Each structure stands twice: as structure tokens, then as C-alpha cells.
Amino acid sequence: MRSRSGAERERGSVTAEFAAVVPAVILLLACALVCVQLGAQQVMLQDAAADAARSLGRGDARSVAAAQAALSVPGARLAASTTGDLVCATLTATSRSPIAGLLGVRLRARSCALDGGL
């Protein structure tokens, strides 16, 4: 009977280790992609909240329509409030990412502007 050498005994172990690592790498890349998507959506939501607050702060008759037009984030909801001499716009939206959407991730951005300011 012939004894198997060390190289022969380990034959195929690299393939098995690679097959075990690939799903973990794919999961890690998917999580990184979701985080980047959430960050980009949060920035868009914050910009839209700032635009909406400035629009509401101008106080013209069309300010509500202008504030809603400033909502560049699909599915975002606007809530306006007044605190002293500030008009605040709060936007909330669910994530557009399929994975974060399944987890129920909601994004929120708030911005304030002077009431009657330019």
C-alpha cells in the first residue's frame, strides 16, 4: 500500500475553503453597497429638507407647493413646523434599497430657515 504524501492529502482543500469564503465576501460587498445607497439617499433627503425649509420660510402664497416641488426624493413625506422665528421642514422616507427596505429602514432629515427670510 502506498502512503499518500502531504500534497495529495490536501488536494481539494483550497477549493473547499474558496467555496466557504465566497458567500461571506458577497455578503460583505452587499452590506457595503447598501450602506453607500443609504448614505446617498440621506444626503439627498437632507438637501431636499433644506430646500423645503427655505421655500417655506419665504412665506409666499405658493410656499407649500414650492416646498413639495423641492422634494427630490421619491416617497418622501414633508412635515412643517414653526418654532419661534424658525420654519422647520422634516422629511421622512423609507429606503429605496431592497435589503434595507425589507428591514424597514426609515431615513429622516430636518432643516430650519428663518420665517420670512430670503
Buried (B, 14 or more C-beta within 10 A) or exposed (E): EEEEEEEEEEEEEEEEEEEEEEEEEEEEEEEEEBEEBBEEBBEBBBBBBBBBBBBBBBEEEEBBEBBEEBBEBEEBEBEBEEEEEBBBBBBBBBBBBEBBEEEEBEBBBBBBBBBEEE
